[in-house]
């Protein structure tokens, strides 16, 4: 019954044009009401059709647009009807679709809201049911807790996404840095290859110039000799055509000239040259380059310059420390030995030393069996001296290389567990910059000629370190300062 009343009421407050509830209703003189927007549109259509007067869409009675009046009473009725309709629709949401009864019970087994008829049905027979009001608060608390937990998970997910974004940005930055480094290093290799190519081309050009110069000189000499032969031939032809007395006059001299005159090249050019050019083994150079690049990851001395005055310090790449180069001794030759205060008892460490324009030097690793014994009276120039061997063999250890004169390089070792030993090295390219790599656990010390594509100069292997070792530097009698290099310098 109530639904029929609502249907009838809905028809009375519906616009005949748009068939929706009236909005800002306007009433005509005939009594019919329409939405203001619908009636305005109808009037415009009438104007387009050239009709002088507007007519009602229901009864076709004519009206004047100026006589239209808002129907406030009908507008209030429409507003009330909207409220009743919304309330009715809201009430229908809480009604059982099957039985049309209110949903007042909660089935704990199935977790659904049911009506009293559903409770008595076979579907929910034997299930535990409670009033909705009794369980609503408990479930509300659980839902709020679950919501809070989900929000925390959402925040965590955002934090994780931010972490991933940071990692991606960091990775991109690192990869870009590596790309820049790779491009820089390979450009450096290209510069080296271009330089080597120019050297070979210059050698060939010099060889060509020298050979052509010798050949030109030989050709000129042959031209001169040919002129002498021609003159001698002309002289003999004249004698043969002359009288007997003129022919015999000084005949011995002209005969001797003919005997001594031989066409010959002063300096014959070699028939064979040095052979076809063979490109250097780039694979070996790349292997040395990769090995040097790998050990440079363990660079410890970042910036340093040390002179004979012994005043300047150097930064260390290790956490919490500065490398201080210490004055260890001044021997009788005024040679200057230095030891880095960076005490090494584990790990991998790498440093580079600038040796350009130096006529004498020594560097390597210094090992002290007894830390209380100081480096005194140590002269690397006298390394082969027997008195020095006996005096220091049980106290110190040294592994290094030195330059004793402009072309003599010596690798030396003096450790407490073996006799002093040295050997002369043959280096095709003088090292202007030397890298030293120490692997404490593996017991190796490697020296690299950084200025010659990073080729390995020498490597000490199978060493056994049981105490602290330190970097060792010796300026010897060289007046030029020794400098520690920083990465990228």
Secondary structure, DSSP 4 states (H G I P E B T S, - for coil): -HHHHHHHHHHHTB-TTT-SB-SSEEE-TTS-EEEHHHHHHHHHHHHHTT-SSEE-TTT--EE-GGG-EE-HHHHHHHHHHHHHHHHHHHHHHTB-TTT--B--EEETTTTEEE-HHHHTSGGGTT--EEEHHHHHHHHHHHHHHHHHHHHHHHHHHHHHHHHHHHHHHHHHHHHHHHHHHHHHHHHHHHHHHHHHHHHHHHHHHHHHHHHHHHHHHHHHHHHHHHHHHHHHHHHHHHHHHS-HHHHHTTHHHHHHHHHH-----SSPPPS--S-S-----HHHHHHHHHHHHHHGGGB-EEEEEE-TT----EEESSTT-EE-EEEEEE-TT--EEEEES--BSSSEEEEEEE-TT-SSEEEEEEEESSTTS---S--GGGTT-HHHHHHHTTTEEEEEEEEEETTEEEEEEEETTEEEEEEEE--SS--SEEEEEEETTTTEEEEEEGGGTTEEEEEE-S----S-EEEEEEEET--SPEEE--TT-
